[in-house]
Amino acid sequence: MKTAITELFGIQHPIIQGGMHYVGFAEMAAAVSNAGGLGIITGLTQRTPELLAREIARCRDMTDKPFGVNLTFLPSFTAPPYPEYIAAIREGGVKAVETAGRSPEQYMPALKAAGIKVIHKCTSVRHSLKAEKIGCDAVSVDGFECGGHPGEDDIPNMILLPRAAEELTIPFVASGGMADARSLVAALAMGAAGMNMGTRFVATVEAPVHPNVKKALVEANELDTRLVMRALRNTERVLKNKGVDELLEIERDRGAALKIEDIHDKVAGVYPKVMIDGDMDAGAWSCGMVVGLIHDIPTVKELIDRIMAEAEQIIRQRLTGFLDGTLETRPARAVA
Ligand SMILES: Cc1cc2nc3c(=O)[nH]c(=O)nc-3n(C[C@H](O)[C@H](O)[C@H](O)COP(=O)(O)O)c2cc1C
């Protein structure tokens, strides 16, 4: 399949693995890139630019295909040394960066000077237009369903994607709620040139996380995510667990007066406990509603091959069948 996104990043399939804290290590990114998608190393999981440089080198040892790095611009008092992270990306020869969080505007000259393609993750049409204006090459349009930070507008992808298509001239991928061939075909129908997946990629053989995490994803359903930190205007969609229940209790008690200090131990330092130690009740970690569509733990290649094969089947048989008048009574089937 050829789309503006496969052409932009020089990849075989229009599938991107979004940056994921404590998941997006070299093993994850290389597995996705080797399977024909665009794997992404999560920049800030590496505590220093030097460590990121090492992670990029490790990924390069595992794949000769293009891969990218995620740079998340956090609202924090002590900003990470972003220029040094960008230098590590440039010197590592990485040609794709996924930016997220705050606008990457001040870093665009450095990224563009290094010949890096920038895809900015946006949860609204207005932010997508801003990304286009400041020179981003593409946008990852992240709907309300998404794992992680859906913003504060609460617009699901069924509306957000066609709205993005109405306004944008640069290509975009659909992000949030994407799991399988049906997601990909629907995203393409709504104007996207591919899809970005987060949660789905965590439940794969190669995802370098504790087996408890993968098991929890297979066992959970679409009702099991919660929104936290709404009162702080830093909303995050996470998987429900004991720590999250306690967090929500505190949020209910404090109401609009909630301060980050009130919930600090339930949202900070949680990722290593969950992803490395497998402590599933530690607190808030990102997970999308798409968890309801995750029923197995395939290899990344099996997952991507299945998506591409079934997408072709949906387009050639189911959709063309409607036009040809061949009666199709079965719904597009569930993943294997
Ligand atoms: C465990 C996990 C950690 C994540 N960490 C980050 C992150 O550090 N930076 C970022 O930009 N997005 C992060 N995300 C969001 C993903 O990149 C992606 O946008 C999102 O998962 C898409 O929604 P989906 O989970 O429904 O596929 C994370 C998502 C998950 C599931």
The ligand as a Tripos MOL2 file, in Angstrom:
@<TRIPOS>MOLECULE
LIG
   31    33     1     0     0
SMALL
NO_CHARGES

@<TRIPOS>ATOM
      1 C1          1.9410    2.9830   27.6670 C.3       1 LIG1
      2 C2          1.8670    4.2260   26.8250 C.ar      1 LIG1
      3 C3          2.8100    5.2380   27.0020 C.ar      1 LIG1
      4 C4          2.7480    6.3890   26.2080 C.ar      1 LIG1
      5 N1          3.7280    7.3480   26.3430 N.ar      1 LIG1
      6 C5          3.7640    8.4060   25.4820 C.ar      1 LIG1
      7 C6          4.8310    9.3450   25.5230 C.ar      1 LIG1
      8 O1          5.7550    9.2520   26.3400 O.2       1 LIG1
      9 N2          4.8080   10.3670   24.6260 N.ar      1 LIG1
     10 C7          3.8090   10.4920   23.7020 C.ar      1 LIG1
     11 O2          3.8590   11.4100   22.8860 O.2       1 LIG1
     12 N3          2.7780    9.6350   23.6480 N.ar      1 LIG1
     13 C8          2.7370    8.5900   24.5060 C.ar      1 LIG1
     14 N4          1.7040    7.6720   24.4180 N.ar      1 LIG1
     15 C9          0.6580    7.8590   23.3940 C.3       1 LIG1
     16 C10         0.9480    7.0590   22.1200 C.3       1 LIG1
     17 O3          2.0880    7.5220   21.4440 O.3       1 LIG1
     18 C11        -0.2320    7.1330   21.1210 C.3       1 LIG1
     19 O4         -0.4290    8.4650   20.7270 O.3       1 LIG1
     20 C12        -1.5110    6.5870   21.7040 C.3       1 LIG1
     21 O5         -1.2560    5.4190   22.4240 O.3       1 LIG1
     22 C13        -2.5260    6.3150   20.6100 C.3       1 LIG1
     23 O6         -3.6960    5.7800   21.1310 O.3       1 LIG1
     24 P1         -3.9960    4.1920   21.2500 P.3       1 LIG1
     25 O7         -3.3410    3.7940   22.5240 O.co2     1 LIG1
     26 O8         -5.4690    4.1280   21.2790 O.co2     1 LIG1
     27 O9         -3.3590    3.5240   20.0730 O.co2     1 LIG1
     28 C14         1.7180    6.5440   25.2370 C.ar      1 LIG1
     29 C15         0.7610    5.5230   25.0950 C.ar      1 LIG1
     30 C16         0.8290    4.3760   25.8560 C.ar      1 LIG1
     31 C17        -0.2130    3.3010   25.6550 C.3       1 LIG1
@<TRIPOS>BOND
     1     1     2 1
     2     2     3 ar
     3     2    30 ar
     4     3     4 ar
     5     4     5 ar
     6     4    28 ar
     7     5     6 ar
     8     6     7 ar
     9     6    13 1
    10     7     8 2
    11     7     9 ar
    12     9    10 ar
    13    10    11 2
    14    10    12 ar
    15    12    13 ar
    16    13    14 ar
    17    14    15 1
    18    14    28 ar
    19    15    16 1
    20    16    17 1
    21    16    18 1
    22    18    19 1
    23    18    20 1
    24    20    21 1
    25    20    22 1
    26    22    23 1
    27    23    24 1
    28    24    25 2
    29    24    26 1
    30    24    27 1
    31    28    29 ar
    32    29    30 ar
    33    30    31 1
@<TRIPOS>SUBSTRUCTURE
     1 LIG1         1 GROUP 0 **** ****
